[in-house]
Amino acid sequence: MHKGLRRTRVSQSPKLDVVVIGGGQSALTIAYFLKRTGLSYLLLDAEPAPGGAWRHGWDSLRLFSPSAWSSIAGWPMPVVAEGTPSRDDVIDYLTQYERRYDFPIKRATRVTHVELINGGLRLFSDDSSWDAKTVISATGSWSRPVIPAYPGQELFMGQQIHSAHYVGPTGFEGKTILVVGGGNSGAQIYAEVSKVSQAIWVTQEPPKFLPDEVDGRVLFERATARLKALQEGREPPLLEGGLGDIVMVPSVKEARERGVLHSVRPFAKFTQTGVVWPSGNETNVDIVIWCTGFSPALDHLTSLGIVGEDSRVAVIGNRSVDCPNLWLVGYGDWTGLASATLIGVTRSARDVVKQIQGYLSSTFFA
């Protein structure tokens, strides 16, 4: 029995075979495969326009894979003039993609909660509801930024922002800035702000920089090789580089050439004006930029009582253990290898749609 079982507000629309919650890369990839099935489906997107979470990326954000390896199912991303695609290139691609396939999408519609009904699930926004035999949650994580707790953090009088809300270095000129986080977002943002400010890059461990010739394409191939070996009961190959290691995109290479591409280990606590390091030394700080990741955006599923303390839903593959007509796609490796990436989501989306076809064909619905 679902903890969140409630029977309220009758839906005015017929029961759909599938409702997809989300409108970004994962949702569009799912829609591509759904369109080929003949099932009735609808995408509910909280954003007012195409692009998903990419609409909120910082201005200079660049992918670390070429266009061909930054594409979702069916239609490759157009090749960019030079380098790798920018944030705006991705938004343009996703906009053209959904127009190309004419998916049914209802925009500026945030699903607030989901309830169990006879033969399916009912999804609610602030002013509407929809009934579905099956639901796929593909909301990603952008709206749930994670900021770690530090002693004295509430005392700090400076500015704190997460990479989710970072736009660019304008206004940071001459400031002392801590960029906290050792992934690709931390490296790219640090490289940018270090050109206009006194920037300090804080990482838990020394960053792992990949060779200049290694890009996201190579990382994905290596991650796939590791997964295949594990599935076949073999020892995974010892290959350099993981999906979290830092790719040497042009901005990061430029920081290396300036001699600033190095980091320090975490500080011990905040003060009103800055931070104290383990050595006891203090540094006055104006701004902290947290590049510390995200948590799955699953608030809309808490009404079902299936979201755990780790902010995840228990799944077998991509299917909820406790709500068997609910699937999740694009939240990280726990919902499919590299499923939170453009190139990686196709496998998960294809498999989930096949599973839903099987479920609908074998289940009696009133």
VENKA-V476147 format. One record per residue. SS is DSSP state (helix for helix, strand for strand, loop for the rest). PHI is phi in whole degrees, 0 to 359 (none if undefined). NEAR is the number of other ideal C-beta (glycine too) atoms within 12 Angstrom. Layout:
BEGIN
<<SS | PHI | NEAR> <SS | PHI | NEAR>>
END
This chain:
BEGIN
<<loop | none | 10> <loop | 283 | 27> <loop | 299 | 17> <loop | 267 | 26> <loop | 295 | 21> <loop | 218 | 18> <loop | 238 | 13> <loop | 222 | 15> <loop | 46 | 20> <loop | 284 | 16> <loop | 289 | 24> <loop | 268 | 12> <loop | 253 | 18> <loop | 295 | 15> <loop | 287 | 31> <strand | 274 | 33> <strand | 293 | 33> <strand | 217 | 46> <strand | 242 | 49> <strand | 257 | 49> <strand | 265 | 47> <loop | 133 | 49> <loop | 217 | 42> <loop | 269 | 48> <helix | 299 | 47> <helix | 293 | 51> <helix | 297 | 50> <helix | 293 | 48> <helix | 294 | 46> <helix | 300 | 55> <helix | 299 | 43> <helix | 302 | 33> <helix | 283 | 36> <helix | 296 | 39> <helix | 300 | 28> <loop | 274 | 19> <loop | 261 | 24> <loop | 86 | 14> <loop | 287 | 30> <loop | 278 | 23> <strand | 206 | 36> <strand | 209 | 37> <strand | 257 | 43> <strand | 249 | 40> <loop | 247 | 38> <loop | 289 | 34> <loop | 285 | 31> <loop | 279 | 15> <loop | 207 | 20> <loop | 296 | 30> <loop | 122 | 33> <helix | 57 | 43> <helix | 295 | 39> <helix | 298 | 35> <helix | 298 | 31> <helix | 251 | 28> <loop | 291 | 31> <loop | 292 | 32> <loop | 301 | 20> <loop | 266 | 27> <loop | 303 | 34> <strand | 231 | 38> <loop | 290 | 39> <loop | 246 | 40> <loop | 227 | 33> <loop | 294 | 28> <helix | 306 | 30> <helix | 300 | 23> <helix | 254 | 29> <loop | 230 | 36> <loop | 247 | 35> <loop | 259 | 43> <loop | 298 | 31> <loop | 93 | 23> <loop | 220 | 21> <loop | 293 | 22> <loop | 294 | 32> <loop | 302 | 21> <loop | 291 | 17> <loop | 275 | 23> <loop | 299 | 10> <loop | 207 | 12> <loop | 70 | 21> <loop | 253 | 32> <loop | 299 | 36> <strand | 268 | 29> <helix | 305 | 29> <helix | 294 | 21> <helix | 298 | 31> <helix | 293 | 37> <helix | 299 | 29> <helix | 299 | 23> <helix | 298 | 35> <helix | 294 | 42> <helix | 296 | 28> <helix | 295 | 23> <helix | 299 | 35> <helix | 289 | 35> <helix | 291 | 15> <helix | 302 | 21> <helix | 259 | 25> <loop | 52 | 14> <loop | 288 | 33> <loop | 283 | 26> <strand | 231 | 34> <strand | 251 | 29> <loop | 262 | 24> <loop | 51 | 18> <loop | 232 | 28> <loop | 266 | 26> <loop | 285 | 41> <loop | 271 | 23> <strand | 197 | 30> <strand | 230 | 43> <strand | 232 | 35> <strand | 283 | 32> <strand | 229 | 30> <loop | 297 | 18> <loop | 77 | 19> <strand | 167 | 32> <strand | 225 | 43> <strand | 246 | 39> <strand | 252 | 45> <strand | 240 | 30> <loop | 252 | 25> <loop | 297 | 14> <loop | 227 | 13> <loop | 215 | 23> <strand | 212 | 29> <strand | 221 | 38> <strand | 255 | 34> <strand | 217 | 42> <strand | 290 | 34> <strand | 222 | 45> <strand | 227 | 50> <strand | 243 | 53> <strand | 269 | 48> <loop | 219 | 49> <loop | 270 | 43> <loop | 68 | 41> <loop | 220 | 35> <loop | 306 | 33> <loop | 282 | 26> <loop | 234 | 24> <strand | 295 | 28> <loop | 253 | 22> <loop | 239 | 24> <loop | 292 | 22> <loop | 272 | 12> <loop | 234 | 26> <strand | 304 | 16> <loop | 76 | 19> <helix | 300 | 22> <helix | 289 | 13> <helix | 276 | 17> <loop | 296 | 26> <loop | 265 | 18> <loop | 281 | 25> <strand | 270 | 20> <strand | 234 | 29> <strand | 226 | 28> <strand | 263 | 33> <helix | 303 | 38> <helix | 300 | 32> <helix | 243 | 20> <loop | 283 | 36> <loop | 249 | 23> <loop | 180 | 24> <loop | 278 | 28> <loop | 301 | 16> <loop | 93 | 17> <loop | 262 | 30> <loop | 302 | 18> <loop | 76 | 15> <loop | 274 | 26> <strand | 260 | 27> <strand | 233 | 39> <strand | 259 | 43> <strand | 254 | 45> <strand | 252 | 40> <loop | 137 | 37> <loop | 258 | 31> <loop | 271 | 33> <helix | 293 | 38> <helix | 293 | 39> <helix | 299 | 38> <helix | 295 | 43> <helix | 291 | 44> <helix | 290 | 47> <helix | 300 | 45> <helix | 303 | 41> <helix | 285 | 38> <helix | 288 | 41> <loop | 292 | 36> <loop | 281 | 24> <loop | 236 | 20> <loop | 217 | 28> <strand | 273 | 24> <strand | 257 | 38> <strand | 235 | 33> <strand | 260 | 39> <strand | 250 | 35> <loop | 226 | 30> <loop | 298 | 22> <loop | 230 | 16> <loop | 303 | 16> <loop | 298 | 33> <loop | 260 | 24> <strand | 267 | 27> <loop | 278 | 29> <loop | 303 | 16> <loop | 304 | 17> <loop | 276 | 12> <loop | 269 | 26> <loop | 236 | 34> <helix | 299 | 37> <helix | 299 | 30> <helix | 295 | 28> <helix | 299 | 34> <helix | 295 | 37> <helix | 299 | 24> <helix | 290 | 27> <helix | 296 | 31> <helix | 295 | 28> <helix | 298 | 23> <helix | 297 | 26> <helix | 298 | 24> <helix | 300 | 18> <helix | 298 | 17> <helix | 297 | 16> <helix | 296 | 12> <loop | 267 | 12> <loop | 75 | 8> <loop | 260 | 12> <loop | 289 | 12> <loop | 299 | 18> <loop | 295 | 18> <loop | 274 | 11> <loop | 247 | 22> <loop | 289 | 16> <loop | 100 | 29> <loop | 234 | 26> <loop | 296 | 35> <loop | 265 | 29> <loop | 285 | 29> <strand | 272 | 41> <loop | 272 | 39> <loop | 275 | 32> <loop | 289 | 34> <helix | 306 | 24> <helix | 294 | 36> <helix | 287 | 34> <helix | 300 | 25> <helix | 297 | 21> <helix | 295 | 31> <helix | 297 | 22> <helix | 294 | 16> <loop | 282 | 17> <loop | 79 | 9> <loop | 248 | 25> <loop | 277 | 27> <loop | 213 | 22> <loop | 231 | 31> <strand | 238 | 25> <loop | 281 | 19> <loop | 300 | 26> <loop | 284 | 31> <loop | 268 | 21> <strand | 197 | 22> <strand | 268 | 30> <loop | 237 | 24> <loop | 298 | 17> <loop | 250 | 17> <strand | 176 | 30> <strand | 224 | 37> <strand | 246 | 24> <loop | 271 | 21> <loop | 305 | 14> <loop | 288 | 12> <loop | 99 | 11> <loop | 292 | 14> <strand | 245 | 20> <strand | 230 | 27> <strand | 287 | 22> <loop | 227 | 33> <loop | 267 | 28> <strand | 219 | 34> <strand | 244 | 40> <strand | 251 | 43> <strand | 271 | 32> <loop | 250 | 42> <loop | 243 | 32> <loop | 88 | 28> <strand | 219 | 30> <loop | 245 | 27> <loop | 304 | 38> <loop | 274 | 37> <loop | 236 | 40> <helix | 303 | 23> <helix | 291 | 37> <helix | 258 | 40> <helix | 296 | 24> <helix | 295 | 27> <helix | 274 | 36> <loop | 70 | 23> <loop | 244 | 33> <strand | 271 | 33> <loop | 279 | 21> <loop | 295 | 9> <loop | 274 | 13> <loop | 66 | 23> <loop | 241 | 25> <strand | 253 | 36> <loop | 296 | 26> <strand | 228 | 33> <strand | 247 | 17> <loop | 69 | 23> <loop | 247 | 39> <strand | 263 | 31> <strand | 298 | 36> <loop | 291 | 19> <loop | 265 | 23> <loop | 225 | 33> <loop | 291 | 28> <loop | 254 | 35> <strand | 235 | 46> <strand | 238 | 46> <strand | 230 | 49> <loop | 223 | 52> <loop | 92 | 48> <loop | 260 | 42> <loop | 130 | 33> <helix | 298 | 27> <helix | 289 | 26> <helix | 241 | 40> <loop | 122 | 34> <loop | 307 | 33> <loop | 56 | 36> <loop | 289 | 41> <loop | 268 | 36> <loop | 247 | 39> <loop | 302 | 41> <loop | 287 | 38> <loop | 272 | 38> <helix | 282 | 44> <helix | 302 | 35> <helix | 300 | 33> <helix | 295 | 40> <helix | 298 | 43> <helix | 299 | 27> <helix | 296 | 27> <helix | 295 | 43> <helix | 296 | 36> <helix | 298 | 24> <helix | 297 | 33> <helix | 293 | 39> <helix | 302 | 25> <helix | 296 | 17> <helix | 297 | 27> <helix | 292 | 28> <helix | 283 | 17> <helix | 251 | 11> <loop | 245 | 18> <loop | 275 | 10> <loop | 243 | 20> <loop | 290 | 10>>
END
